[in-house]
Amino acid sequence: MAKDVLFEIGLEELPARFIDNAEKQLLEKTSKWLEDIRISFEKITSFSTPRRLAVFIQGMDEVQQSIEEEAKGPAEKIAKDADGNWSKAAIGFTKGQGKTVDDIYTKEVKGTAYIFVKKHIEGKQTVDLLPEFKTIIESIQFGKNMRWSTETMRYARPIRWLAALYGNEVIPFEIASVQTGNKTYGHRFLGNEIVLDSPIEYEEALRNQYVIVDPKEREQMIIEQIREIEEKDNFIIPIDQVLLDEVRNLVEYPTAFIGSFDEKFLKLPSEVLITSMKEHQRYFPVKDQNKHLLPKFIGVRNGDEQSIETVVKGNEKVLRARLSDAVFFYEEDQKRSIAFYLEKLQRVIFQEKLGTYTDKVNRVVSITKAISEAMNMDEATTEKAVRAAEISKFDLMTNMVNEFTELQGIIGEKYALIFGENEEVAKAIREHYLPKQANGHLPETISGSIVSIADKLDTIVGCISIGLTPTGSQDPYGLRRQATGILRILREKKWNITLESLLNIAKSVYDQTDIELMDKEEIIKALNDFFRLRATFLLREIDVEPDVINAVIKKDIGIFEYTEKKAKLLSDKRNDASFKPVQEALVRVLNLANKTDYTNVAASQFETESEKGLYDTFLGIVDEYRQANKELDADVALKCLSKLAEPIHAFFDHNMVMAEDEEVRNNRLGLVNVIAETIIEFADLSLIEWKQHQ
């Protein structure tokens, strides 16, 4: 007979940002644990609130599944003595498995005979295994842990109760001096202690005590309540999913309410108002039908509607104080100048070994100039990009950004316009921080894109050059995100400049400083390896196979947009049977290449028509091929290489490349190497697992 099971971890209020991941871990770890201990069940559901994490397992079998297991022993030659009798090794093996030598049978494994026995492992009673769940609770990882009281255990927040039920029986175990029981607790202020008679009661019992344990249900309640306000008052209330996720994890019983603030605060930039509401107070901003910000906000209370007017007034008071500070900062900041703020950057350290923010800005300006020159930008664009680079960080010293750090760049754009800067220059200040997430919005302007790449290159090359390459999950300077941003901008803008050229620009700027850097070769290798991983990440996102990725970035990442085109094309060709003769020919050349470094080809030394035919075909396609590469036309480039297939097959069919005559041999190897170098410019096709062969 199957039974239901409940495990609940009762905690002090968890940080909202920890909850979703912790619930996911609990669900996945529980499922894996049940699979590992061979206990069947019908369904498993997870729950979470700020004060609890729980799993409800329905229809759990009362007995662990029994299994027949095959145990492998020593090789047969060890298991038998010279007379063919079972050795001590064989006898010891069978005894250890609870068997006798009569149970032995042999099987070959990779050409070697081994002895085996089969043993029956009887399933245990489920009730005896369930206390092991303690290890699942203890294994949940959080972004930050703490200790409490005299406990040695580290957890996100102190554990206050543990509910563990198998049917109506308590599953006994203890964690951090807390013993399991059949009790849970309702809302901290509106609810009471609950005694559970069975797991199936859990969700409804807590609902009656003002706790909605299903986070998706809480989220839907919030959405519906906001939409009711929206419809009733003819508002537009944008629901930001990130904010919704956080608010849902801040409450156990959500009740949305509407508050207001003085219209005088609308003179602040809308970004300041929205940031203050969303980031600091967890409010949803309100707009009219023309999408203009209104002096209103939507908050979500953790509780019911009792005394909601008092709650509204309290929230209005808090927001009013914060917005009053923002107005003061906004007005005070404008009494200064960009030059004033730039001067203050000299006293702020960017990174201990890389110097101040002024040092960083100077490097970014140099990189910006060099990129603009390398890309033949017109004088007006270059001037705007350089000016944007020069003042890109000034807003970091303003009161507003000091108070609202999320507004760096945004305030820079606003203030730059107030201080009379060019509109594109001002926009570039904001855009140079983009993308803010790996898949976030990219800069729109040319100036913003150049400064964004320059700023990110400075940080990446600088950090890696002093040994701060990210390891594991540690990436305090966000280098991975910034490298991804560089590649995405290059792809989006279709810029005809190689990544390696950009890295060389940044490295040359650092070479002119007095910063103590690692060995030059180490830096180059570290940078190449680092960016290859980021390029691989982006190419995997568009479903390019790992072997194709290795083929197109083996030599270098190059012009990333073109690299992506080649990757997509080869990804299609690897499954195309009609491409097989071309692939075989080109790969055959690559496999033979580099038997020597000889690359001279003398047509006068050709002995056969097939040699001459291959060389003539190569000369006939090479200019068109290079033009296609220059124009980033992967299709035409590969079609040019494909014309070599038939002559290559004829060459290998009618010539001994490694001829005894040294001059003939070197000439043929030179021809192979020259063609191989041309193929490698496109991709190292020998690294691809061509599927039509299987």
C-alpha positions, 0 to 999 in steps of 0.5 A: 500500500502506498503512502504520502510523505511530507518534509518541511524545513521551517526557517527564519525569513530567507532572503528572497533571492535564495528561495527559488534556487533552494526550492529547485535544489530540494525538488531535484535532490529529493527526486534523485535520492528516491531514485538512488534508494529505489523507492517508487512514487506517483508524484512529487511537488515542492513548495516554498515561502520566506519561512519554509521549504517543503516537498510533498511526495504522493503515493510512495511505495512502502517497500524499496524495490528488490534488485538482482545485481551482478558483481564483478570479481577478479580475472579468471586467470587470477581466480583459478590456480595452476590446477584449475581450482578456485583460488583464495581470491575467488573464494574470498570474492564470493564470500564477500558477496554472500555467495559460494564458488558454485555461483560463479560464472565467467564473462569477457570484458574487453577481451579478458575473462572475469568471474561474476556472481549474481546476488539478490538484494532484498528491498528494505521497508521504506519507513526505515530509509526515510530518516536518511532525508536529513542528508538532503536538507543538509546538502542544500546550498545557499549564496551565503550561510550563517551559524546560530546559537551554539550550532556548528551547522551553516545554513542560510537562516536558522532552522526553527522547526522540521515537519516530517510525516510518512502517512500519519507517522513522524519520520524521526531525525534531528538537525541543528538540535531541532527534532522532527515532528508533525507540527507546522506554523501559519503566518507569523502574525495572522496564523497559529500552530498547526498539527498535521494528521497527514501530508495531504492536509498540508497545503490547505491547512496552511492556506487556512492560516494565511500561508500560500505555500505554492509560489506560483499561486502567490504570483498569480494572486499578485498579478490578478490583484494588480490587474484589478487595480489597473482595470478599476482605475484605468492605469497601466501597471507594467509587471517586471518579472524579476520584481514579481519573482522577488515580491512573491518570495517576500510574502506568504499571503499577498495583498496588493495595495495602491499608494501615492506620492507628491506630484512634485517628485515627477520632476525627477528623471523617470529612471530615478523614480522607477529605480527608487520604487522597484529596487529600494521599495519593491513597488510596481510603478504606475502609468497613464494610458499614454505611458506617462509615469503617475505619482502612484505605486503598487505595493504588496503586503504580507498579510490580509486587508486588515488595517491596510490604510495604515500600511499604505500610509507607512509605505507612502512615508518611506517612499516620500523620504527616499524621493526627497533625498533623490531631489536633493541629490539631483539638484546638488549634483547639477551645481557642479561640472563634469570636470569636477567629477572627473577630478574626483575619479583620481582618488578612487581605486578601480583595482589595486594593481590597475590603478585609479578610475582616472587611470582606467579612463585614460586607457579606455580613451587610448583603446577607443582611439585605436579601435576607431582608427583600425575601423576607419571611422570618420572624424565626427564619429571618432570625436564623439566616441573619444569624448564619450570615453573621456567622460564615461565614468564621471557620474560615478562621483555624483551623489545620485549614483552614490545613492542609486548605484543601479543608475550608473550610466543612466545618470551620466546620460541625463547629466551630460545633456544638462551640462551641454554635451552632444546627444550621441556622446551622452547616449554613449555614456549610458550605452557603454555599460551594455549589455548588463546581462549576458543576453541583455540589450546592446548599444545602439550607437556606433560611439556607444558600441566602441566605448563599450568594447574599449571599456570591457577590453580594458577590464578583461585584458587588465585583470587577466594580465595581472593573474585575475582570470575567473576560476569556477564560479568566481568572477568578481569583475564580471569578465565572462559577461563582458567578454560575451558582450564584446562578441555580441556587439561585434556580431550585431554590428557586423564589424569587419575587425578580428577579436585578436586585433582588438586584444592586441590594441588593448595589450599594446596600451597596457604595455605602455604603462608601468603596471607589473604584468605576467609573462607576455606569452602567458597573457596571450594564452590566457586571453585566447583560452578565455575568449574561446570559452565565451565564443563556444558558449555563444555558438552553443546557444545557436545549436552549433556542435562542439566539434564544429566550434573547435574547427572554426575557432582552432586558428583564431576567433577572427571576425566573430560574425563570419566565424558564426556564419562558417559554424552554421554552414559547417553544422549543416554540411556535417550531416549532408551526405552529398558533401562527403566527397568534398569533406574527404578530399579537404580532410585528406589534405589536412591530415597529410599537411605539416609532414614538412614545413616546405611551402614552395611550389614549382610548377616546372617540377610537376611530373603528372597531369594530376599534379598540374591539374590540382595546382591550376585549379587552386590558382583558379579559385584562390583569388575568388576564395580570398575575396569571399573571405574578405566579404565574409561570404561563407557560402562562396568561400566553401564553394571555392574550396569544394572545387578542389575536391575532384583534383585532390582525389585525382592527385592522391590517386595518381601520385606518391606524395612521399616520393623517393626523389627529395625535390619531387617529394618536397614539391608535392608536400609544398603543394599540399601545405599551401592548400592546407593553409588555405583550408585552415583559414576557413576552418580545421575540417579535420576536427569535425565528426562528419555524420554521413560516415556513420 
